[in-house]
Amino acid sequence: MLNFTVSGMTCGGCINAVTRAIQSKDSQAEVKVDLATQHIELKTSLTKEQAHELLEEAGFPVLS
């Protein structure tokens, strides 16, 4: 289980973008997003570094 806090998520489209970004490399990944806290929880086979890079590439800077 990986956890990230990001910035820039404001709507359902952002949730879809995050989900697509992660699932582009791990189609079985489970992605949970909380817009209010800007928190993302991932159940994935990706490493933390891989997930971090995908989130940044999707336009969501990782804060922690």
PQR file of N, CA, C, O and H, with PARSE charges and radii, in Angstrom:
ATOM      1  N   MET A   1       0.852  -1.171   0.000 -0.4000 1.5000
ATOM      2  CA  MET A   1       0.000   0.000   0.000 -0.0000 2.0000
ATOM      3  C   MET A   1       0.899   1.236   0.000  0.5500 1.7000
ATOM      4  O   MET A   1       1.800   1.363   0.830 -0.5500 1.4000
ATOM      5  N   LEU A   2       0.641   2.145  -0.944 -0.4000 1.5000
ATOM      6  CA  LEU A   2       1.391   3.392  -1.034 -0.0000 2.0000
ATOM      7  C   LEU A   2       0.458   4.558  -0.751  0.5500 1.7000
ATOM      8  O   LEU A   2      -0.713   4.528  -1.127 -0.5500 1.4000
ATOM      9  H   LEU A   2      -0.090   2.042  -1.619  0.4000 1.0000
ATOM     10  N   ASN A   3       0.973   5.579  -0.092 -0.4000 1.5000
ATOM     11  CA  ASN A   3       0.193   6.766   0.227 -0.0000 2.0000
ATOM     12  C   ASN A   3       0.950   8.004  -0.214  0.5500 1.7000
ATOM     13  O   ASN A   3       2.155   8.126   0.005 -0.5500 1.4000
ATOM     14  H   ASN A   3       1.925   5.604   0.213  0.4000 1.0000
ATOM     15  N   PHE A   4       0.218   8.926  -0.841 -0.4000 1.5000
ATOM     16  CA  PHE A   4       0.808  10.180  -1.299 -0.0000 2.0000
ATOM     17  C   PHE A   4      -0.140  11.318  -0.982  0.5500 1.7000
ATOM     18  O   PHE A   4      -1.359  11.148  -0.971 -0.5500 1.4000
ATOM     19  H   PHE A   4      -0.761   8.827  -1.018  0.4000 1.0000
ATOM     20  N   THR A   5       0.436  12.481  -0.724 -0.4000 1.5000
ATOM     21  CA  THR A   5      -0.320  13.721  -0.681 -0.0000 2.0000
ATOM     22  C   THR A   5       0.168  14.535  -1.867  0.5500 1.7000
ATOM     23  O   THR A   5       1.371  14.729  -2.046 -0.5500 1.4000
ATOM     24  H   THR A   5       1.426  12.619  -0.733  0.4000 1.0000
ATOM     25  N   VAL A   6      -0.767  15.007  -2.674 -0.4000 1.5000
ATOM     26  CA  VAL A   6      -0.421  15.756  -3.872 -0.0000 2.0000
ATOM     27  C   VAL A   6      -1.124  17.106  -3.857  0.5500 1.7000
ATOM     28  O   VAL A   6      -1.952  17.380  -2.989 -0.5500 1.4000
ATOM     29  H   VAL A   6      -1.744  14.849  -2.529  0.4000 1.0000
ATOM     30  N   SER A   7      -0.785  17.935  -4.817 -0.4000 1.5000
ATOM     31  CA  SER A   7      -1.502  19.201  -4.955 -0.0000 2.0000
ATOM     32  C   SER A   7      -2.108  19.268  -6.347  0.5500 1.7000
ATOM     33  O   SER A   7      -1.644  18.613  -7.281 -0.5500 1.4000
ATOM     34  H   SER A   7      -0.112  17.713  -5.522  0.4000 1.0000
ATOM     35  N   GLY A   8      -3.152  20.072  -6.463 -0.4000 1.5000
ATOM     36  CA  GLY A   8      -3.742  20.323  -7.767 -0.0000 2.0000
ATOM     37  C   GLY A   8      -4.985  19.532  -8.114  0.5500 1.7000
ATOM     38  O   GLY A   8      -5.568  19.759  -9.174 -0.5500 1.4000
ATOM     39  H   GLY A   8      -3.529  20.604  -5.704  0.4000 1.0000
ATOM     40  N   MET A   9      -5.412  18.615  -7.267 -0.4000 1.5000
ATOM     41  CA  MET A   9      -6.615  17.843  -7.571 -0.0000 2.0000
ATOM     42  C   MET A   9      -7.845  18.638  -7.149  0.5500 1.7000
ATOM     43  O   MET A   9      -7.956  19.060  -5.998 -0.5500 1.4000
ATOM     44  H   MET A   9      -4.937  18.431  -6.406  0.4000 1.0000
ATOM     45  N   THR A  10      -8.774  18.841  -8.092 -0.4000 1.5000
ATOM     46  CA  THR A  10      -9.943  19.666  -7.789 -0.0000 2.0000
ATOM     47  C   THR A  10     -11.273  19.040  -8.181  0.5500 1.7000
ATOM     48  O   THR A  10     -12.324  19.522  -7.759 -0.5500 1.4000
ATOM     49  H   THR A  10      -8.684  18.499  -9.027  0.4000 1.0000
ATOM     50  N   CYS A  11     -11.250  17.958  -8.991 -0.4000 1.5000
ATOM     51  CA  CYS A  11     -12.525  17.457  -9.510 -0.0000 2.0000
ATOM     52  C   CYS A  11     -12.438  15.978  -9.881  0.5500 1.7000
ATOM     53  O   CYS A  11     -11.397  15.338  -9.739 -0.5500 1.4000
ATOM     54  H   CYS A  11     -10.396  17.567  -9.334  0.4000 1.0000
ATOM     55  N   GLY A  12     -13.557  15.467 -10.356 -0.4000 1.5000
ATOM     56  CA  GLY A  12     -13.612  14.076 -10.795 -0.0000 2.0000
ATOM     57  C   GLY A  12     -12.665  13.794 -11.950  0.5500 1.7000
ATOM     58  O   GLY A  12     -12.148  12.684 -12.079 -0.5500 1.4000
ATOM     59  H   GLY A  12     -14.403  15.988 -10.471  0.4000 1.0000
ATOM     60  N   GLY A  13     -12.440  14.791 -12.783 -0.4000 1.5000
ATOM     61  CA  GLY A  13     -11.496  14.625 -13.890 -0.0000 2.0000
ATOM     62  C   GLY A  13     -10.092  14.370 -13.385  0.5500 1.7000
ATOM     63  O   GLY A  13      -9.337  13.601 -13.978 -0.5500 1.4000
ATOM     64  H   GLY A  13     -12.859  15.692 -12.678  0.4000 1.0000
ATOM     65  N   CYS A  14      -9.746  15.021 -12.284 -0.4000 1.5000
ATOM     66  CA  CYS A  14      -8.441  14.814 -11.668 -0.0000 2.0000
ATOM     67  C   CYS A  14      -8.317  13.381 -11.137  0.5500 1.7000
ATOM     68  O   CYS A  14      -7.276  12.741 -11.286 -0.5500 1.4000
ATOM     69  H   CYS A  14     -10.360  15.646 -11.801  0.4000 1.0000
ATOM     70  N   ILE A  15      -9.373  12.901 -10.529 -0.4000 1.5000
ATOM     71  CA  ILE A  15      -9.385  11.518 -10.038 -0.0000 2.0000
ATOM     72  C   ILE A  15      -9.173  10.553 -11.196  0.5500 1.7000
ATOM     73  O   ILE A  15      -8.394   9.606 -11.087 -0.5500 1.4000
ATOM     74  H   ILE A  15     -10.219  13.421 -10.408  0.4000 1.0000
ATOM     75  N   ASN A  16      -9.865  10.795 -12.303 -0.4000 1.5000
ATOM     76  CA  ASN A  16      -9.708   9.939 -13.484 -0.0000 2.0000
ATOM     77  C   ASN A  16      -8.289  10.005 -14.027  0.5500 1.7000
ATOM     78  O   ASN A  16      -7.733   8.983 -14.429 -0.5500 1.4000
ATOM     79  H   ASN A  16     -10.497  11.565 -12.392  0.4000 1.0000
ATOM     80  N   ALA A  17      -7.697  11.197 -14.043 -0.4000 1.5000
ATOM     81  CA  ALA A  17      -6.334  11.351 -14.560 -0.0000 2.0000
ATOM     82  C   ALA A  17      -5.334  10.586 -13.699  0.5500 1.7000
ATOM     83  O   ALA A  17      -4.438   9.924 -14.223 -0.5500 1.4000
ATOM     84  H   ALA A  17      -8.149  12.026 -13.716  0.4000 1.0000
ATOM     85  N   VAL A  18      -5.487  10.678 -12.382 -0.4000 1.5000
ATOM     86  CA  VAL A  18      -4.612   9.952 -11.458 -0.0000 2.0000
ATOM     87  C   VAL A  18      -4.770   8.447 -11.662  0.5500 1.7000
ATOM     88  O   VAL A  18      -3.784   7.715 -11.738 -0.5500 1.4000
ATOM     89  H   VAL A  18      -6.215  11.215 -11.957  0.4000 1.0000
ATOM     90  N   THR A  19      -6.002   8.003 -11.748 -0.4000 1.5000
ATOM     91  CA  THR A  19      -6.273   6.571 -11.931 -0.0000 2.0000
ATOM     92  C   THR A  19      -5.687   6.070 -13.247  0.5500 1.7000
ATOM     93  O   THR A  19      -5.040   5.023 -13.280 -0.5500 1.4000
ATOM     94  H   THR A  19      -6.804   8.598 -11.686  0.4000 1.0000
ATOM     95  N   ARG A  20      -5.909   6.806 -14.321 -0.4000 1.5000
ATOM     96  CA  ARG A  20      -5.362   6.414 -15.633 -0.0000 2.0000
ATOM     97  C   ARG A  20      -3.838   6.361 -15.597  0.5500 1.7000
ATOM     98  O   ARG A  20      -3.234   5.436 -16.140 -0.5500 1.4000
ATOM     99  H   ARG A  20      -6.435   7.657 -14.293  0.4000 1.0000
ATOM    100  N   ALA A  21      -3.217   7.348 -14.962 -0.4000 1.5000
ATOM    101  CA  ALA A  21      -1.758   7.393 -14.907 -0.0000 2.0000
ATOM    102  C   ALA A  21      -1.194   6.155 -14.219  0.5500 1.7000
ATOM    103  O   ALA A  21      -0.261   5.531 -14.723 -0.5500 1.4000
ATOM    104  H   ALA A  21      -3.708   8.100 -14.521  0.4000 1.0000
ATOM    105  N   ILE A  22      -1.761   5.802 -13.070 -0.4000 1.5000
ATOM    106  CA  ILE A  22      -1.274   4.635 -12.324 -0.0000 2.0000
ATOM    107  C   ILE A  22      -1.594   3.348 -13.075  0.5500 1.7000
ATOM    108  O   ILE A  22      -0.743   2.467 -13.195 -0.5500 1.4000
ATOM    109  H   ILE A  22      -2.519   6.309 -12.661  0.4000 1.0000
ATOM    110  N   GLN A  23      -2.814   3.240 -13.576 -0.4000 1.5000
ATOM    111  CA  GLN A  23      -3.215   2.008 -14.247 -0.0000 2.0000
ATOM    112  C   GLN A  23      -2.583   1.843 -15.627  0.5500 1.7000
ATOM    113  O   GLN A  23      -2.686   0.770 -16.222 -0.5500 1.4000
ATOM    114  H   GLN A  23      -3.505   3.955 -13.479  0.4000 1.0000
ATOM    115  N   SER A  24      -1.933   2.879 -16.144 -0.4000 1.5000
ATOM    116  CA  SER A  24      -1.215   2.735 -17.410 -0.0000 2.0000
ATOM    117  C   SER A  24      -0.028   1.793 -17.259  0.5500 1.7000
ATOM    118  O   SER A  24       0.403   1.174 -18.232 -0.5500 1.4000
ATOM    119  H   SER A  24      -1.850   3.751 -15.661  0.4000 1.0000
ATOM    120  N   LYS A  25       0.502   1.684 -16.044 -0.4000 1.5000
ATOM    121  CA  LYS A  25       1.641   0.793 -15.766 -0.0000 2.0000
ATOM    122  C   LYS A  25       1.264  -0.415 -14.925  0.5500 1.7000
ATOM    123  O   LYS A  25       1.997  -1.404 -14.894 -0.5500 1.4000
ATOM    124  H   LYS A  25       0.151   2.187 -15.254  0.4000 1.0000
ATOM    125  N   ASP A  26       0.127  -0.342 -14.244 -0.4000 1.5000
ATOM    126  CA  ASP A  26      -0.365  -1.466 -13.434 -0.0000 2.0000
ATOM    127  C   ASP A  26      -1.886  -1.498 -13.558  0.5500 1.7000
ATOM    128  O   ASP A  26      -2.596  -0.858 -12.782 -0.5500 1.4000
ATOM    129  H   ASP A  26      -0.468   0.461 -14.269  0.4000 1.0000
ATOM    130  N   SER A  27      -2.367  -2.239 -14.527 -0.4000 1.5000
ATOM    131  CA  SER A  27      -3.804  -2.252 -14.832 -0.0000 2.0000
ATOM    132  C   SER A  27      -4.655  -2.797 -13.692  0.5500 1.7000
ATOM    133  O   SER A  27      -5.864  -2.565 -13.661 -0.5500 1.4000
ATOM    134  H   SER A  27      -1.790  -2.759 -15.157  0.4000 1.0000
ATOM    135  N   GLN A  28      -4.047  -3.513 -12.758 -0.4000 1.5000
ATOM    136  CA  GLN A  28      -4.784  -4.085 -11.635 -0.0000 2.0000
ATOM    137  C   GLN A  28      -4.748  -3.195 -10.390  0.5500 1.7000
ATOM    138  O   GLN A  28      -5.308  -3.556  -9.355 -0.5500 1.4000
ATOM    139  H   GLN A  28      -3.065  -3.702 -12.783  0.4000 1.0000
ATOM    140  N   ALA A  29      -4.102  -2.055 -10.483 -0.4000 1.5000
ATOM    141  CA  ALA A  29      -3.953  -1.172  -9.324 -0.0000 2.0000
ATOM    142  C   ALA A  29      -5.308  -0.680  -8.832  0.5500 1.7000
ATOM    143  O   ALA A  29      -6.219  -0.422  -9.619 -0.5500 1.4000
ATOM    144  H   ALA A  29      -3.646  -1.762 -11.324  0.4000 1.0000
ATOM    145  N   GLU A  30      -5.418  -0.557  -7.507 -0.4000 1.5000
ATOM    146  CA  GLU A  30      -6.592   0.044  -6.877 -0.0000 2.0000
ATOM    147  C   GLU A  30      -6.184   1.440  -6.426  0.5500 1.7000
ATOM    148  O   GLU A  30      -5.194   1.614  -5.714 -0.5500 1.4000
ATOM    149  H   GLU A  30      -4.678  -0.767  -6.868  0.4000 1.0000
ATOM    150  N   VAL A  31      -6.964   2.434  -6.853 -0.4000 1.5000
ATOM    151  CA  VAL A  31      -6.640   3.831  -6.576 -0.0000 2.0000
ATOM    152  C   VAL A  31      -7.789   4.455  -5.799  0.5500 1.7000
ATOM    153  O   VAL A  31      -8.935   4.439  -6.248 -0.5500 1.4000
ATOM    154  H   VAL A  31      -7.768   2.293  -7.431  0.4000 1.0000
ATOM    155  N   LYS A  32      -7.474   5.005  -4.628 -0.4000 1.5000
ATOM    156  CA  LYS A  32      -8.468   5.714  -3.828 -0.0000 2.0000
ATOM    157  C   LYS A  32      -7.981   7.155  -3.667  0.5500 1.7000
ATOM    158  O   LYS A  32      -6.852   7.403  -3.243 -0.5500 1.4000
ATOM    159  H   LYS A  32      -6.543   5.018  -4.263  0.4000 1.0000
ATOM    160  N   VAL A  33      -8.859   8.098  -4.017 -0.4000 1.5000
ATOM    161  CA  VAL A  33      -8.497   9.513  -3.964 -0.0000 2.0000
ATOM    162  C   VAL A  33      -9.470  10.260  -3.058  0.5500 1.7000
ATOM    163  O   VAL A  33     -10.684  10.081  -3.150 -0.5500 1.4000
ATOM    164  H   VAL A  33      -9.776   7.896  -4.362  0.4000 1.0000
ATOM    165  N   ASP A  34      -8.918  11.098  -2.182 -0.4000 1.5000
ATOM    166  CA  ASP A  34      -9.732  11.977  -1.346 -0.0000 2.0000
ATOM    167  C   ASP A  34      -9.408  13.411  -1.760  0.5500 1.7000
ATOM    168  O   ASP A  34      -8.352  13.942  -1.414 -0.5500 1.4000
ATOM    169  H   ASP A  34      -7.932  11.243  -2.108  0.4000 1.0000
ATOM    170  N   LEU A  35     -10.333  14.039  -2.509 -0.4000 1.5000
ATOM    171  CA  LEU A  35     -10.105  15.394  -2.992 -0.0000 2.0000
ATOM    172  C   LEU A  35      -9.940  16.394  -1.853  0.5500 1.7000
ATOM    173  O   LEU A  35      -9.127  17.314  -1.951 -0.5500 1.4000
ATOM    174  H   LEU A  35     -11.191  13.608  -2.790  0.4000 1.0000
ATOM    175  N   ALA A  36     -10.691  16.227  -0.792 -0.4000 1.5000
ATOM    176  CA  ALA A  36     -10.659  17.180   0.320 -0.0000 2.0000
ATOM    177  C   ALA A  36      -9.281  17.268   0.964  0.5500 1.7000
ATOM    178  O   ALA A  36      -8.828  18.354   1.325 -0.5500 1.4000
ATOM    179  H   ALA A  36     -11.351  15.480  -0.713  0.4000 1.0000
ATOM    180  N   THR A  37      -8.617  16.128   1.108 -0.4000 1.5000
ATOM    181  CA  THR A  37      -7.305  16.109   1.755 -0.0000 2.0000
ATOM    182  C   THR A  37      -6.156  15.996   0.754  0.5500 1.7000
ATOM    183  O   THR A  37      -4.987  16.031   1.138 -0.5500 1.4000
ATOM    184  H   THR A  37      -8.984  15.246   0.815  0.4000 1.0000
ATOM    185  N   GLN A  38      -6.496  15.859  -0.549 -0.4000 1.5000
ATOM    186  CA  GLN A  38      -5.480  15.707  -1.599 -0.0000 2.0000
ATOM    187  C   GLN A  38      -4.640  14.444  -1.363  0.5500 1.7000
ATOM    188  O   GLN A  38      -3.449  14.412  -1.670 -0.5500 1.4000
ATOM    189  H   GLN A  38      -7.445  15.831  -0.861  0.4000 1.0000
ATOM    190  N   HIS A  39      -5.276  13.419  -0.820 -0.4000 1.5000
ATOM    191  CA  HIS A  39      -4.595  12.170  -0.451 -0.0000 2.0000
ATOM    192  C   HIS A  39      -4.920  11.078  -1.458  0.5500 1.7000
ATOM    193  O   HIS A  39      -6.067  10.916  -1.873 -0.5500 1.4000
ATOM    194  H   HIS A  39      -6.244  13.445  -0.571  0.4000 1.0000
ATOM    195  N   ILE A  40      -3.891  10.333  -1.842 -0.4000 1.5000
ATOM    196  CA  ILE A  40      -4.049   9.199  -2.755 -0.0000 2.0000
ATOM    197  C   ILE A  40      -3.515   7.953  -2.065  0.5500 1.7000
ATOM    198  O   ILE A  40      -2.414   7.954  -1.515 -0.5500 1.4000
ATOM    199  H   ILE A  40      -2.959  10.465  -1.505  0.4000 1.0000
ATOM    200  N   GLU A  41      -4.311   6.892  -2.101 -0.4000 1.5000
ATOM    201  CA  GLU A  41      -3.907   5.600  -1.549 -0.0000 2.0000
ATOM    202  C   GLU A  41      -3.894   4.607  -2.703  0.5500 1.7000
ATOM    203  O   GLU A  41      -4.874   4.480  -3.438 -0.5500 1.4000
ATOM    204  H   GLU A  41      -5.206   6.891  -2.548  0.4000 1.0000
ATOM    205  N   LEU A  42      -2.786   3.912  -2.852 -0.4000 1.5000
ATOM    206  CA  LEU A  42      -2.625   2.972  -3.964 -0.0000 2.0000
ATOM    207  C   LEU A  42      -2.339   1.571  -3.460  0.5500 1.7000
ATOM    208  O   LEU A  42      -1.513   1.371  -2.570 -0.5500 1.4000
ATOM    209  H   LEU A  42      -1.990   4.016  -2.255  0.4000 1.0000
ATOM    210  N   LYS A  43      -3.022   0.621  -4.033 -0.4000 1.5000
ATOM    211  CA  LYS A  43      -2.688  -0.784  -3.849 -0.0000 2.0000
ATOM    212  C   LYS A  43      -2.184  -1.220  -5.218  0.5500 1.7000
ATOM    213  O   LYS A  43      -2.970  -1.438  -6.140 -0.5500 1.4000
ATOM    214  H   LYS A  43      -3.692   0.784  -4.757  0.4000 1.0000
ATOM    215  N   THR A  44      -0.863  -1.345  -5.341 -0.4000 1.5000
ATOM    216  CA  THR A  44      -0.250  -1.547  -6.645 -0.0000 2.0000
ATOM    217  C   THR A  44       1.036  -2.349  -6.535  0.5500 1.7000
ATOM    218  O   THR A  44       1.614  -2.486  -5.457 -0.5500 1.4000
ATOM    219  H   THR A  44      -0.224  -1.168  -4.592  0.4000 1.0000
ATOM    220  N   SER A  45       1.468  -2.871  -7.662 -0.4000 1.5000
ATOM    221  CA  SER A  45       2.750  -3.575  -7.717 -0.0000 2.0000
ATOM    222  C   SER A  45       3.886  -2.607  -8.059  0.5500 1.7000
ATOM    223  O   SER A  45       5.053  -3.001  -8.071 -0.5500 1.4000
ATOM    224  H   SER A  45       0.998  -2.760  -8.538  0.4000 1.0000
ATOM    225  N   LEU A  46       3.551  -1.353  -8.334 -0.4000 1.5000
ATOM    226  CA  LEU A  46       4.565  -0.350  -8.641 -0.0000 2.0000
ATOM    227  C   LEU A  46       5.369   0.001  -7.397  0.5500 1.7000
ATOM    228  O   LEU A  46       4.876  -0.111  -6.274 -0.5500 1.4000
ATOM    229  H   LEU A  46       2.604  -1.033  -8.325  0.4000 1.0000
ATOM    230  N   THR A  47       6.611   0.426  -7.606 -0.4000 1.5000
ATOM    231  CA  THR A  47       7.397   0.930  -6.490 -0.0000 2.0000
ATOM    232  C   THR A  47       6.926   2.347  -6.167  0.5500 1.7000
ATOM    233  O   THR A  47       6.243   2.990  -6.963 -0.5500 1.4000
ATOM    234  H   THR A  47       7.012   0.516  -8.518  0.4000 1.0000
ATOM    235  N   LYS A  48       7.305   2.811  -4.991 -0.4000 1.5000
ATOM    236  CA  LYS A  48       6.943   4.177  -4.600 -0.0000 2.0000
ATOM    237  C   LYS A  48       7.511   5.183  -5.603  0.5500 1.7000
ATOM    238  O   LYS A  48       6.848   6.159  -5.952 -0.5500 1.4000
ATOM    239  H   LYS A  48       7.861   2.288  -4.345  0.4000 1.0000
ATOM    240  N   GLU A  49       8.727   4.943  -6.059 -0.4000 1.5000
ATOM    241  CA  GLU A  49       9.368   5.844  -7.012 -0.0000 2.0000
ATOM    242  C   GLU A  49       8.632   5.857  -8.349  0.5500 1.7000
ATOM    243  O   GLU A  49       8.447   6.920  -8.942 -0.5500 1.4000
ATOM    244  H   GLU A  49       9.266   4.150  -5.775  0.4000 1.0000
ATOM    245  N   GLN A  50       8.208   4.683  -8.831 -0.4000 1.5000
ATOM    246  CA  GLN A  50       7.464   4.612 -10.087 -0.0000 2.0000
ATOM    247  C   GLN A  50       6.142   5.362  -9.978  0.5500 1.7000
ATOM    248  O   GLN A  50       5.788   6.130 -10.873 -0.5500 1.4000
ATOM    249  H   GLN A  50       8.358   3.820  -8.349  0.4000 1.0000
ATOM    250  N   ALA A  51       5.415   5.147  -8.897 -0.4000 1.5000
ATOM    251  CA  ALA A  51       4.127   5.807  -8.703 -0.0000 2.0000
ATOM    252  C   ALA A  51       4.318   7.314  -8.596  0.5500 1.7000
ATOM    253  O   ALA A  51       3.550   8.081  -9.177 -0.5500 1.4000
ATOM    254  H   ALA A  51       5.702   4.523  -8.170  0.4000 1.0000
ATOM    255  N   HIS A  52       5.331   7.738  -7.862 -0.4000 1.5000
ATOM    256  CA  HIS A  52       5.641   9.159  -7.702 -0.0000 2.0000
ATOM    257  C   HIS A  52       5.866   9.793  -9.076  0.5500 1.7000
ATOM    258  O   HIS A  52       5.314  10.853  -9.369 -0.5500 1.4000
ATOM    259  H   HIS A  52       5.955   7.115  -7.390  0.4000 1.0000
ATOM    260  N   GLU A  53       6.665   9.154  -9.905 -0.4000 1.5000
ATOM    261  CA  GLU A  53       6.964   9.669 -11.246 -0.0000 2.0000
ATOM    262  C   GLU A  53       5.699   9.763 -12.100  0.5500 1.7000
ATOM    263  O   GLU A  53       5.502  10.754 -12.803 -0.5500 1.4000
ATOM    264  H   GLU A  53       7.113   8.292  -9.667  0.4000 1.0000
ATOM    265  N   LEU A  54       4.857   8.759 -12.047 -0.4000 1.5000
ATOM    266  CA  LEU A  54       3.615   8.775 -12.830 -0.0000 2.0000
ATOM    267  C   LEU A  54       2.681   9.899 -12.384  0.5500 1.7000
ATOM    268  O   LEU A  54       2.055  10.553 -13.218 -0.5500 1.4000
ATOM    269  H   LEU A  54       5.018   7.954 -11.476  0.4000 1.0000
ATOM    270  N   LEU A  55       2.586  10.125 -11.084 -0.4000 1.5000
ATOM    271  CA  LEU A  55       1.740  11.201 -10.569 -0.0000 2.0000
ATOM    272  C   LEU A  55       2.265  12.567 -11.011  0.5500 1.7000
ATOM    273  O   LEU A  55       1.493  13.440 -11.408 -0.5500 1.4000
ATOM    274  H   LEU A  55       3.095   9.594 -10.406  0.4000 1.0000
ATOM    275  N   GLU A  56       3.577  12.740 -10.938 -0.4000 1.5000
ATOM    276  CA  GLU A  56       4.187  14.005 -11.367 -0.0000 2.0000
ATOM    277  C   GLU A  56       3.959  14.229 -12.863  0.5500 1.7000
ATOM    278  O   GLU A  56       3.629  15.339 -13.280 -0.5500 1.4000
ATOM    279  H   GLU A  56       4.204  12.031 -10.616  0.4000 1.0000
ATOM    280  N   GLU A  57       4.134  13.178 -13.673 -0.4000 1.5000
ATOM    281  CA  GLU A  57       3.937  13.278 -15.116 -0.0000 2.0000
ATOM    282  C   GLU A  57       2.486  13.616 -15.452  0.5500 1.7000
ATOM    283  O   GLU A  57       2.220  14.276 -16.457 -0.5500 1.4000
ATOM    284  H   GLU A  57       4.403  12.276 -13.335  0.4000 1.0000
ATOM    285  N   ALA A  58       1.548  13.169 -14.617 -0.4000 1.5000
ATOM    286  CA  ALA A  58       0.122  13.459 -14.837 -0.0000 2.0000
ATOM    287  C   ALA A  58      -0.239  14.881 -14.417  0.5500 1.7000
ATOM    288  O   ALA A  58      -1.363  15.329 -14.639 -0.5500 1.4000
ATOM    289  H   ALA A  58       1.765  12.633 -13.801  0.4000 1.0000
ATOM    290  N   GLY A  59       0.720  15.594 -13.806 -0.4000 1.5000
ATOM    291  CA  GLY A  59       0.486  16.978 -13.440 -0.0000 2.0000
ATOM    292  C   GLY A  59       0.092  17.209 -12.002  0.5500 1.7000
ATOM    293  O   GLY A  59      -0.440  18.267 -11.666 -0.5500 1.4000
ATOM    294  H   GLY A  59       1.633  15.230 -13.626  0.4000 1.0000
ATOM    295  N   PHE A  60       0.345  16.228 -11.142 -0.4000 1.5000
ATOM    296  CA  PHE A  60      -0.004  16.345  -9.733 -0.0000 2.0000
ATOM    297  C   PHE A  60       1.250  16.241  -8.880  0.5500 1.7000
ATOM    298  O   PHE A  60       1.684  15.138  -8.549 -0.5500 1.4000
ATOM    299  H   PHE A  60       0.777  15.368 -11.415  0.4000 1.0000
ATOM    300  N   PRO A  61       1.843  17.392  -8.516 -0.5600 1.5000
ATOM    301  CA  PRO A  61       3.062  17.373  -7.718  0.2800 2.0000
ATOM    302  C   PRO A  61       2.857  16.661  -6.381  0.5500 1.7000
ATOM    303  O   PRO A  61       1.894  16.918  -5.659 -0.5500 1.4000
ATOM    304  N   VAL A  62       3.774  15.776  -6.080 -0.4000 1.5000
ATOM    305  CA  VAL A  62       3.705  15.011  -4.841 -0.0000 2.0000
ATOM    306  C   VAL A  62       4.333  15.831  -3.718  0.5500 1.7000
ATOM    307  O   VAL A  62       5.479  16.268  -3.817 -0.5500 1.4000
ATOM    308  H   VAL A  62       4.556  15.567  -6.667  0.4000 1.0000
ATOM    309  N   LEU A  63       3.567  16.031  -2.653 -0.4000 1.5000
ATOM    310  CA  LEU A  63       4.047  16.785  -1.493 -0.0000 2.0000
ATOM    311  C   LEU A  63       4.673  15.865  -0.451  0.5500 1.7000
ATOM    312  O   LEU A  63       5.641  16.231   0.216 -0.5500 1.4000
ATOM    313  H   LEU A  63       2.636  15.675  -2.572  0.4000 1.0000
ATOM    314  N   SER A  64       4.111  14.671  -0.319 -0.4000 1.5000
ATOM    315  CA  SER A  64       4.672  13.690   0.626 -0.0000 2.0000
ATOM    316  C   SER A  64       4.180  12.308   0.290  0.5500 1.7000
ATOM    317  O   SER A  64       4.537  11.343   0.966 -0.5500 1.4000
ATOM    318  H   SER A  64       3.324  14.373  -0.860  0.4000 1.0000
TER
END
